[in-house]
Amino acid sequence: MKLAFYKGTSLVSRLIRWKTRGKYSHVAVIFNNGKILEAWQGTNSVRWISSLSDGHTPGTKVDIFDIDTLLMEGAAEKFAKSQVGKEYGYRTILKFLSNTSGDNKDEWICSEIALAIAIAGGVPLLARVDAYKISPAMLSWSPLLTFNSQEITV
């Protein structure tokens, strides 16, 4: 399993990067079988996509990171499948922006579901941090991730 971190260029992406003081505005999960899952505000849901470019601005740089420890991919993908179709976490975004606490497992933001999928596969990428507090930039800081390559959306 890999994580794809987007360096988005839209106004929303730039605001996310500004708020989080990071270079990433979005993250998707790439499974070894080629399936890609993300929580995406454009469709207001957790969804499967066929390419890293689906629904994303052409020319966006995407950094691909490997997970450096044994992950139970079957368990991770089973959990991911059970989340498809759930709503995008607009309330979670508001809580993140206002620094208030709270978790809602009926809706997801991208970094939150990426972390939850890794945890379902037995890999806590960031220990002792609640998933709803994680930004894409913060998730990329995990010591269990190693940069692999960069792609550019078309």
C-alpha positions in Angstrom: 0.0 0.0 0.0 1.2 3.5 -0.8 -0.1 7.0 0.0 -0.3 9.7 -2.6 0.1 13.2 -1.3 -1.2 16.0 -3.5 0.3 19.5 -3.8 -3.0 21.1 -4.9 -3.1 24.5 -6.5 -6.8 25.5 -6.2 -7.9 28.2 -3.7 -9.1 25.5 -1.3 -5.9 23.6 -1.6 -3.8 26.7 -1.0 -5.9 27.5 2.1 -5.4 23.9 3.5 -1.6 24.2 2.9 -1.6 27.6 4.6 -3.6 26.5 7.6 -1.5 23.3 8.1 1.8 25.0 7.3 2.5 22.1 5.0 3.1 21.4 1.3 0.2 18.9 0.9 -3.5 19.6 0.6 -4.8 16.1 -0.1 -4.0 12.4 0.3 -5.3 9.2 -1.4 -4.5 5.6 -0.7 -3.1 3.3 -3.4 -3.5 -0.4 -2.9 -1.1 -2.9 -4.3 -3.8 -4.1 -6.8 -4.0 -0.6 -8.3 -7.2 0.5 -6.6 -7.2 4.1 -5.3 -9.4 5.4 -2.5 -10.0 8.9 -1.4 -12.4 11.1 0.6 -13.2 13.9 -1.9 -15.2 17.0 -1.4 -15.9 17.3 -5.1 -18.2 14.2 -4.9 -19.0 14.7 -1.2 -18.0 11.1 -0.5 -15.4 8.4 0.0 -14.8 7.0 -3.5 -12.7 4.7 -5.7 -10.9 6.4 -8.5 -9.1 4.8 -11.5 -6.2 7.2 -11.6 -4.6 9.8 -9.4 -5.8 12.4 -11.9 -9.6 11.7 -11.5 -11.2 14.9 -10.5 -8.0 16.7 -9.8 -6.5 19.8 -11.5 -4.2 18.9 -14.3 -0.6 19.6 -13.6 -0.9 18.9 -9.8 2.2 17.3 -8.3 1.6 14.1 -6.4 4.3 12.6 -4.1 4.0 8.9 -3.7 5.2 7.4 -0.4 5.7 3.7 0.5 4.7 2.3 3.9 7.9 0.9 5.3 6.5 -1.8 7.6 4.4 -4.9 7.0 0.8 -4.0 6.5 -2.1 -6.5 6.3 -3.4 -5.2 3.0 -6.5 -7.5 3.0 -7.7 -6.1 6.3 -6.9 -2.5 5.1 -8.8 -3.0 1.9 -11.8 -4.7 3.6 -12.1 -1.7 5.9 -11.7 0.7 2.9 -14.5 -1.0 1.0 -16.8 -0.7 4.0 -16.3 3.1 3.9 -17.0 3.7 0.2 -20.0 6.0 -0.2 -19.8 7.6 3.2 -20.0 11.4 3.2 -17.2 13.8 3.0 -16.5 15.2 6.5 -17.4 18.9 6.3 -18.0 19.0 10.0 -14.6 17.5 10.6 -13.1 20.3 8.5 -14.9 22.8 10.7 -13.6 21.1 13.8 -10.1 21.0 12.4 -10.2 24.7 11.5 -11.6 25.7 14.9 -9.3 23.4 16.9 -12.3 21.7 18.5 -12.5 18.0 19.2 -14.8 15.3 18.0 -14.8 12.2 15.9 -17.5 11.1 13.4 -17.1 7.7 11.7 -20.0 8.3 9.4 -18.0 10.9 7.4 -14.4 11.3 6.5 -11.8 13.7 5.3 -8.9 12.5 3.2 -6.1 12.3 5.8 -8.4 10.9 8.4 -9.5 7.9 6.3 -5.9 7.3 5.0 -4.8 7.0 8.6 -7.8 4.8 9.6 -7.1 2.5 6.6 -3.4 2.1 7.6 -4.5 1.4 11.2 -7.0 -1.2 10.0 -4.0 -2.9 8.2 -2.1 -2.9 11.5 0.1 0.1 10.9 -0.4 3.2 13.2 1.4 5.7 11.0 1.2 8.3 13.8 0.9 7.0 17.3 -1.0 8.9 20.0 -2.7 11.3 17.5 -6.4 11.2 16.9 -7.3 10.7 13.3 -9.5 13.8 13.1 -6.6 16.0 14.0 -4.4 14.8 11.1 -3.8 17.0 8.0 -2.3 15.6 4.8 1.0 17.4 5.6 1.1 16.0 9.2 0.4 12.4 7.9 3.4 12.7 5.5 5.7 13.2 8.5 5.2 9.6 9.7 8.5 7.9 10.2 7.0 4.8 8.6 6.7 6.4 5.2 9.5 6.7 2.6 9.3 8.9 -0.5 9.0 6.7 -3.7 8.3 9.0 -6.7 6.4 12.0 -8.0 3.6 12.0 -10.6 1.8 14.9 -12.2 -1.9 14.8 -12.8 -3.2 15.0 -16.4 
